[in-house]
Amino acid sequence: MTEAGWQAWELLTGSIGAIRIGPRGGITGLDLPALLIQAQALGYDQPLLARLLPFAERGMVTGAAKNNEKEG
């Protein structure tokens, strides 16, 4: 994994509060501005993470929706 990949992974796995949860309990997205503020505080590559995190967000939302379909 690349350095930027590790940075994105650390932000996503260490920032449970940045996950947006909908009224029915499903994942609706990430608080991207909050994650980028954390990235800045940690000295991470903000411009690159600003490009990577939306793809991670899309994957999380899609994966959570598929998981909810299996359970429901």
Biopython code that builds the backbone (N, CA, C, O; Angstrom):
import numpy as np
from Bio.PDB.StructureBuilder import StructureBuilder

atoms = [
    (1, "MET", "N", (0.851, -1.174, 0.000)),
    (1, "MET", "CA", (0.000, 0.000, 0.000)),
    (1, "MET", "C", (0.897, 1.237, 0.000)),
    (1, "MET", "O", (1.963, 1.248, 0.615)),
    (2, "THR", "N", (0.454, 2.257, -0.685)),
    (2, "THR", "CA", (1.216, 3.507, -0.754)),
    (2, "THR", "C", (1.106, 4.285, 0.561)),
    (2, "THR", "O", (0.267, 3.982, 1.409)),
    (3, "GLU", "N", (1.959, 5.277, 0.709)),
    (3, "GLU", "CA", (1.898, 6.141, 1.894)),
    (3, "GLU", "C", (0.535, 6.824, 1.996)),
    (3, "GLU", "O", (-0.049, 6.892, 3.078)),
    (4, "ALA", "N", (0.032, 7.327, 0.873)),
    (4, "ALA", "CA", (-1.289, 7.969, 0.881)),
    (4, "ALA", "C", (-2.376, 6.959, 1.226)),
    (4, "ALA", "O", (-3.351, 7.300, 1.895)),
    (5, "GLY", "N", (-2.215, 5.732, 0.778)),
    (5, "GLY", "CA", (-3.174, 4.688, 1.120)),
    (5, "GLY", "C", (-3.204, 4.423, 2.619)),
    (5, "GLY", "O", (-4.273, 4.264, 3.208)),
    (6, "TRP", "N", (-2.025, 4.375, 3.231)),
    (6, "TRP", "CA", (-1.955, 4.196, 4.681)),
    (6, "TRP", "C", (-2.577, 5.379, 5.416)),
    (6, "TRP", "O", (-3.260, 5.204, 6.424)),
    (7, "GLN", "N", (-2.337, 6.568, 4.909)),
    (7, "GLN", "CA", (-2.916, 7.751, 5.538)),
    (7, "GLN", "C", (-4.440, 7.696, 5.475)),
    (7, "GLN", "O", (-5.116, 7.962, 6.469)),
    (8, "ALA", "N", (-4.976, 7.351, 4.314)),
    (8, "ALA", "CA", (-6.432, 7.247, 4.168)),
    (8, "ALA", "C", (-6.977, 6.168, 5.087)),
    (8, "ALA", "O", (-7.996, 6.371, 5.748)),
    (9, "TRP", "N", (-6.305, 5.019, 5.135)),
    (9, "TRP", "CA", (-6.756, 3.910, 5.983)),
    (9, "TRP", "C", (-6.768, 4.329, 7.451)),
    (9, "TRP", "O", (-7.727, 4.052, 8.170)),
    (10, "GLU", "N", (-5.712, 4.989, 7.891)),
    (10, "GLU", "CA", (-5.643, 5.427, 9.283)),
    (10, "GLU", "C", (-6.758, 6.416, 9.611)),
    (10, "GLU", "O", (-7.369, 6.333, 10.677)),
    (11, "LEU", "N", (-7.024, 7.342, 8.709)),
    (11, "LEU", "CA", (-8.111, 8.299, 8.940)),
    (11, "LEU", "C", (-9.456, 7.588, 9.028)),
    (11, "LEU", "O", (-10.267, 7.889, 9.904)),
    (12, "LEU", "N", (-9.691, 6.645, 8.121)),
    (12, "LEU", "CA", (-10.991, 5.970, 8.071)),
    (12, "LEU", "C", (-11.203, 5.040, 9.255)),
    (12, "LEU", "O", (-12.307, 4.973, 9.795)),
    (13, "THR", "N", (-10.171, 4.326, 9.664)),
    (13, "THR", "CA", (-10.345, 3.367, 10.756)),
    (13, "THR", "C", (-10.246, 4.013, 12.129)),
    (13, "THR", "O", (-10.720, 3.449, 13.115)),
    (14, "GLY", "N", (-9.638, 5.181, 12.202)),
    (14, "GLY", "CA", (-9.472, 5.832, 13.491)),
    (14, "GLY", "C", (-10.451, 6.956, 13.760)),
    (14, "GLY", "O", (-10.364, 7.621, 14.792)),
    (15, "SER", "N", (-11.372, 7.173, 12.853)),
    (15, "SER", "CA", (-12.279, 8.322, 12.974)),
    (15, "SER", "C", (-13.727, 7.883, 12.856)),
    (15, "SER", "O", (-14.451, 8.335, 11.969)),
    (16, "ILE", "N", (-14.140, 7.013, 13.742)),
    (16, "ILE", "CA", (-15.504, 6.480, 13.670)),
    (16, "ILE", "C", (-16.542, 7.600, 13.731)),
    (16, "ILE", "O", (-17.633, 7.456, 13.181)),
    (17, "GLY", "N", (-16.221, 8.703, 14.385)),
    (17, "GLY", "CA", (-17.153, 9.826, 14.478)),
    (17, "GLY", "C", (-17.348, 10.569, 13.170)),
    (17, "GLY", "O", (-18.266, 11.381, 13.049)),
    (18, "ALA", "N", (-16.492, 10.303, 12.186)),
    (18, "ALA", "CA", (-16.607, 10.980, 10.895)),
    (18, "ALA", "C", (-17.510, 10.224, 9.927)),
    (18, "ALA", "O", (-17.693, 10.649, 8.786)),
    (19, "ILE", "N", (-18.074, 9.109, 10.376)),
    (19, "ILE", "CA", (-19.004, 8.347, 9.534)),
    (19, "ILE", "C", (-20.403, 8.894, 9.770)),
    (19, "ILE", "O", (-20.863, 8.976, 10.909)),
    (20, "ARG", "N", (-21.073, 9.265, 8.695)),
    (20, "ARG", "CA", (-22.440, 9.797, 8.797)),
    (20, "ARG", "C", (-23.430, 8.634, 8.763)),
    (20, "ARG", "O", (-23.403, 7.794, 7.864)),
    (21, "ILE", "N", (-24.291, 8.611, 9.756)),
    (21, "ILE", "CA", (-25.290, 7.554, 9.890)),
    (21, "ILE", "C", (-26.670, 8.156, 9.642)),
    (21, "ILE", "O", (-27.013, 9.197, 10.202)),
    (22, "GLY", "N", (-27.456, 7.492, 8.797)),
    (22, "GLY", "CA", (-28.801, 7.961, 8.487)),
    (22, "GLY", "C", (-29.796, 7.617, 9.578)),
    (22, "GLY", "O", (-29.441, 6.938, 10.542)),
    (23, "PRO", "N", (-31.036, 8.072, 9.448)),
    (23, "PRO", "CA", (-32.054, 7.861, 10.473)),
    (23, "PRO", "C", (-32.395, 6.387, 10.705)),
    (23, "PRO", "O", (-32.873, 6.026, 11.781)),
    (24, "ARG", "N", (-32.157, 5.544, 9.719)),
    (24, "ARG", "CA", (-32.426, 4.109, 9.880)),
    (24, "ARG", "C", (-31.184, 3.321, 10.260)),
    (24, "ARG", "O", (-31.208, 2.091, 10.291)),
    (25, "GLY", "N", (-30.109, 4.021, 10.547)),
    (25, "GLY", "CA", (-28.895, 3.370, 11.014)),
    (25, "GLY", "C", (-27.902, 2.991, 9.933)),
    (25, "GLY", "O", (-26.857, 2.419, 10.242)),
    (26, "GLY", "N", (-28.191, 3.290, 8.678)),
    (26, "GLY", "CA", (-27.268, 2.966, 7.594)),
    (26, "GLY", "C", (-26.223, 4.050, 7.390)),
    (26, "GLY", "O", (-26.439, 5.213, 7.732)),
    (27, "ILE", "N", (-25.092, 3.656, 6.829)),
    (27, "ILE", "CA", (-24.037, 4.614, 6.523)),
    (27, "ILE", "C", (-24.444, 5.432, 5.307)),
    (27, "ILE", "O", (-24.752, 4.877, 4.251)),
    (28, "THR", "N", (-24.445, 6.750, 5.458)),
    (28, "THR", "CA", (-24.817, 7.627, 4.348)),
    (28, "THR", "C", (-23.618, 8.368, 3.767)),
    (28, "THR", "O", (-23.732, 8.991, 2.711)),
    (29, "GLY", "N", (-22.484, 8.313, 4.432)),
    (29, "GLY", "CA", (-21.300, 8.983, 3.917)),
    (29, "GLY", "C", (-20.297, 9.281, 5.010)),
    (29, "GLY", "O", (-20.406, 8.795, 6.136)),
    (30, "LEU", "N", (-19.323, 10.086, 4.652)),
    (30, "LEU", "CA", (-18.271, 10.499, 5.573)),
    (30, "LEU", "C", (-18.302, 12.009, 5.741)),
    (30, "LEU", "O", (-18.730, 12.737, 4.845)),
    (31, "ASP", "N", (-17.850, 12.466, 6.879)),
    (31, "ASP", "CA", (-17.690, 13.902, 7.102)),
    (31, "ASP", "C", (-16.317, 14.280, 6.537)),
    (31, "ASP", "O", (-15.333, 14.388, 7.268)),
    (32, "LEU", "N", (-16.282, 14.476, 5.227)),
    (32, "LEU", "CA", (-15.010, 14.719, 4.541)),
    (32, "LEU", "C", (-14.277, 15.962, 5.052)),
    (32, "LEU", "O", (-13.059, 15.903, 5.223)),
    (33, "PRO", "N", (-14.962, 17.085, 5.306)),
    (33, "PRO", "CA", (-14.224, 18.238, 5.852)),
    (33, "PRO", "C", (-13.537, 17.919, 7.183)),
    (33, "PRO", "O", (-12.408, 18.352, 7.413)),
    (34, "ALA", "N", (-14.203, 17.173, 8.052)),
    (34, "ALA", "CA", (-13.593, 16.810, 9.335)),
    (34, "ALA", "C", (-12.374, 15.913, 9.126)),
    (34, "ALA", "O", (-11.358, 16.071, 9.804)),
    (35, "LEU", "N", (-12.476, 14.976, 8.190)),
    (35, "LEU", "CA", (-11.339, 14.096, 7.912)),
    (35, "LEU", "C", (-10.154, 14.875, 7.345)),
    (35, "LEU", "O", (-9.004, 14.573, 7.662)),
    (36, "LEU", "N", (-10.430, 15.870, 6.512)),
    (36, "LEU", "CA", (-9.338, 16.664, 5.946)),
    (36, "LEU", "C", (-8.690, 17.567, 6.999)),
    (36, "LEU", "O", (-7.492, 17.840, 6.926)),
    (37, "ILE", "N", (-9.466, 18.026, 7.966)),
    (37, "ILE", "CA", (-8.889, 18.791, 9.081)),
    (37, "ILE", "C", (-7.972, 17.890, 9.902)),
    (37, "ILE", "O", (-6.889, 18.308, 10.312)),
    (38, "GLN", "N", (-8.408, 16.652, 10.140)),
    (38, "GLN", "CA", (-7.559, 15.693, 10.856)),
    (38, "GLN", "C", (-6.289, 15.406, 10.062)),
    (38, "GLN", "O", (-5.199, 15.322, 10.628)),
    (39, "ALA", "N", (-6.440, 15.257, 8.747)),
    (39, "ALA", "CA", (-5.279, 15.001, 7.896)),
    (39, "ALA", "C", (-4.269, 16.139, 8.004)),
    (39, "ALA", "O", (-3.064, 15.902, 8.082)),
    (40, "GLN", "N", (-4.762, 17.365, 8.009)),
    (40, "GLN", "CA", (-3.875, 18.522, 8.137)),
    (40, "GLN", "C", (-3.152, 18.489, 9.479)),
    (40, "GLN", "O", (-1.948, 18.735, 9.544)),
    (41, "ALA", "N", (-3.880, 18.188, 10.544)),
    (41, "ALA", "CA", (-3.280, 18.153, 11.877)),
    (41, "ALA", "C", (-2.200, 17.076, 11.980)),
    (41, "ALA", "O", (-1.236, 17.229, 12.730)),
    (42, "LEU", "N", (-2.362, 16.001, 11.235)),
    (42, "LEU", "CA", (-1.399, 14.899, 11.261)),
    (42, "LEU", "C", (-0.268, 15.074, 10.249)),
    (42, "LEU", "O", (0.645, 14.251, 10.183)),
    (43, "GLY", "N", (-0.332, 16.146, 9.465)),
    (43, "GLY", "CA", (0.704, 16.390, 8.470)),
    (43, "GLY", "C", (0.581, 15.519, 7.236)),
    (43, "GLY", "O", (1.569, 15.287, 6.539)),
    (44, "TYR", "N", (-0.621, 15.035, 6.960)),
    (44, "TYR", "CA", (-0.860, 14.163, 5.813)),
    (44, "TYR", "C", (-1.052, 14.992, 4.542)),
    (44, "TYR", "O", (-1.236, 16.208, 4.595)),
    (45, "ASP", "N", (-1.005, 14.318, 3.425)),
    (45, "ASP", "CA", (-1.132, 14.941, 2.106)),
    (45, "ASP", "C", (-2.611, 15.241, 1.826)),
    (45, "ASP", "O", (-3.323, 14.405, 1.270)),
    (46, "GLN", "N", (-3.067, 16.436, 2.213)),
    (46, "GLN", "CA", (-4.481, 16.804, 2.063)),
    (46, "GLN", "C", (-4.988, 16.774, 0.628)),
    (46, "GLN", "O", (-6.056, 16.213, 0.386)),
    (47, "PRO", "N", (-4.274, 17.352, -0.336)),
    (47, "PRO", "CA", (-4.803, 17.324, -1.704)),
    (47, "PRO", "C", (-5.018, 15.902, -2.228)),
    (47, "PRO", "O", (-6.015, 15.630, -2.897)),
    (48, "LEU", "N", (-4.098, 15.011, -1.929)),
    (48, "LEU", "CA", (-4.254, 13.636, -2.383)),
    (48, "LEU", "C", (-5.395, 12.944, -1.644)),
    (48, "LEU", "O", (-6.181, 12.222, -2.258)),
    (49, "LEU", "N", (-5.492, 13.157, -0.345)),
    (49, "LEU", "CA", (-6.583, 12.555, 0.425)),
    (49, "LEU", "C", (-7.936, 13.112, 0.005)),
    (49, "LEU", "O", (-8.942, 12.404, 0.054)),
    (50, "ALA", "N", (-7.966, 14.374, -0.406)),
    (50, "ALA", "CA", (-9.222, 14.955, -0.898)),
    (50, "ALA", "C", (-9.693, 14.234, -2.153)),
    (50, "ALA", "O", (-10.888, 14.217, -2.449)),
    (51, "ARG", "N", (-8.770, 13.643, -2.885)),
    (51, "ARG", "CA", (-9.135, 12.864, -4.073)),
    (51, "ARG", "C", (-9.458, 11.417, -3.719)),
    (51, "ARG", "O", (-10.341, 10.819, -4.334)),
    (52, "LEU", "N", (-8.758, 10.837, -2.733)),
    (52, "LEU", "CA", (-8.945, 9.426, -2.377)),
    (52, "LEU", "C", (-10.188, 9.166, -1.527)),
    (52, "LEU", "O", (-10.914, 8.201, -1.764)),
    (53, "LEU", "N", (-10.427, 10.017, -0.551)),
    (53, "LEU", "CA", (-11.494, 9.753, 0.419)),
    (53, "LEU", "C", (-12.890, 9.647, -0.195)),
    (53, "LEU", "O", (-13.674, 8.826, 0.280)),
    (54, "PRO", "N", (-13.250, 10.421, -1.217)),
    (54, "PRO", "CA", (-14.575, 10.221, -1.815)),
    (54, "PRO", "C", (-14.766, 8.821, -2.408)),
    (54, "PRO", "O", (-15.879, 8.295, -2.400)),
    (55, "PHE", "N", (-13.692, 8.215, -2.920)),
    (55, "PHE", "CA", (-13.792, 6.842, -3.429)),
    (55, "PHE", "C", (-13.995, 5.859, -2.277)),
    (55, "PHE", "O", (-14.767, 4.907, -2.391)),
    (56, "ALA", "N", (-13.298, 6.098, -1.168)),
    (56, "ALA", "CA", (-13.494, 5.266, 0.016)),
    (56, "ALA", "C", (-14.918, 5.415, 0.536)),
    (56, "ALA", "O", (-15.548, 4.439, 0.944)),
    (57, "GLU", "N", (-15.414, 6.645, 0.517)),
    (57, "GLU", "CA", (-16.784, 6.909, 0.958)),
    (57, "GLU", "C", (-17.778, 6.123, 0.106)),
    (57, "GLU", "O", (-18.691, 5.489, 0.636)),
    (58, "ARG", "N", (-17.601, 6.167, -1.196)),
    (58, "ARG", "CA", (-18.497, 5.452, -2.104)),
    (58, "ARG", "C", (-18.466, 3.948, -1.819)),
    (58, "ARG", "O", (-19.508, 3.293, -1.808)),
    (59, "GLY", "N", (-17.278, 3.410, -1.591)),
    (59, "GLY", "CA", (-17.152, 1.990, -1.279)),
    (59, "GLY", "C", (-17.810, 1.626, 0.034)),
    (59, "GLY", "O", (-18.454, 0.582, 0.134)),
    (60, "MET", "N", (-17.660, 2.474, 1.049)),
    (60, "MET", "CA", (-18.283, 2.202, 2.350)),
    (60, "MET", "C", (-19.801, 2.226, 2.245)),
    (60, "MET", "O", (-20.474, 1.348, 2.784)),
    (61, "VAL", "N", (-20.338, 3.212, 1.562)),
    (61, "VAL", "CA", (-21.790, 3.337, 1.428)),
    (61, "VAL", "C", (-22.347, 2.152, 0.639)),
    (61, "VAL", "O", (-23.364, 1.574, 1.023)),
    (62, "THR", "N", (-21.687, 1.791, -0.458)),
    (62, "THR", "CA", (-22.137, 0.663, -1.277)),
    (62, "THR", "C", (-22.053, -0.640, -0.499)),
    (62, "THR", "O", (-22.992, -1.436, -0.517)),
    (63, "GLY", "N", (-20.939, -0.865, 0.181)),
    (63, "GLY", "CA", (-20.766, -2.082, 0.966)),
    (63, "GLY", "C", (-21.772, -2.189, 2.100)),
    (63, "GLY", "O", (-22.310, -3.266, 2.355)),
    (64, "ALA", "N", (-22.025, -1.093, 2.773)),
    (64, "ALA", "CA", (-23.000, -1.101, 3.866)),
    (64, "ALA", "C", (-24.398, -1.372, 3.335)),
    (64, "ALA", "O", (-25.173, -2.087, 3.971)),
    (65, "ALA", "N", (-24.731, -0.811, 2.178)),
    (65, "ALA", "CA", (-26.054, -1.041, 1.589)),
    (65, "ALA", "C", (-26.222, -2.508, 1.213)),
    (65, "ALA", "O", (-27.285, -3.085, 1.441)),
    (66, "LYS", "N", (-25.189, -3.116, 0.641)),
    (66, "LYS", "CA", (-25.254, -4.540, 0.291)),
    (66, "LYS", "C", (-25.397, -5.395, 1.538)),
    (66, "LYS", "O", (-26.142, -6.376, 1.546)),
    (67, "ASN", "N", (-24.684, -5.022, 2.590)),
    (67, "ASN", "CA", (-24.775, -5.763, 3.846)),
    (67, "ASN", "C", (-26.178, -5.657, 4.433)),
    (67, "ASN", "O", (-26.713, -6.639, 4.947)),
    (68, "ASN", "N", (-26.772, -4.475, 4.361)),
    (68, "ASN", "CA", (-28.133, -4.281, 4.870)),
    (68, "ASN", "C", (-29.144, -5.085, 4.074)),
    (68, "ASN", "O", (-30.117, -5.582, 4.641)),
    (69, "GLU", "N", (-28.934, -5.226, 2.753)),
    (69, "GLU", "CA", (-29.835, -6.026, 1.921)),
    (69, "GLU", "C", (-29.797, -7.487, 2.342)),
    (69, "GLU", "O", (-30.834, -8.147, 2.390)),
    (70, "LYS", "N", (-28.605, -7.997, 2.648)),
    (70, "LYS", "CA", (-28.457, -9.392, 3.072)),
    (70, "LYS", "C", (-29.139, -9.634, 4.416)),
    (70, "LYS", "O", (-29.754, -10.678, 4.631)),
    (71, "GLU", "N", (-29.023, -8.659, 5.318)),
    (71, "GLU", "CA", (-29.601, -8.796, 6.650)),
    (71, "GLU", "C", (-31.105, -8.569, 6.653)),
    (71, "GLU", "O", (-31.823, -9.126, 7.483)),
    (72, "GLY", "N", (-31.579, -7.747, 5.722)),
    (72, "GLY", "CA", (-32.989, -7.346, 5.709)),
    (72, "GLY", "C", (-33.805, -8.262, 4.916)),
    (72, "GLY", "O", (-35.015, -8.069, 4.801)),
]
sb = StructureBuilder()
sb.init_structure("model")
sb.init_model(0)
sb.init_chain("A")
sb.init_seg("    ")
for serial, (resi, resn, name, xyz) in enumerate(atoms, 1):
    if name == "N":
        sb.init_residue(resn, " ", resi, " ")
    sb.init_atom(name, np.array(xyz, "f"), 0.0, 1.0, " ", f" {name:<3s}", serial, name[0])
structure = sb.get_structure()
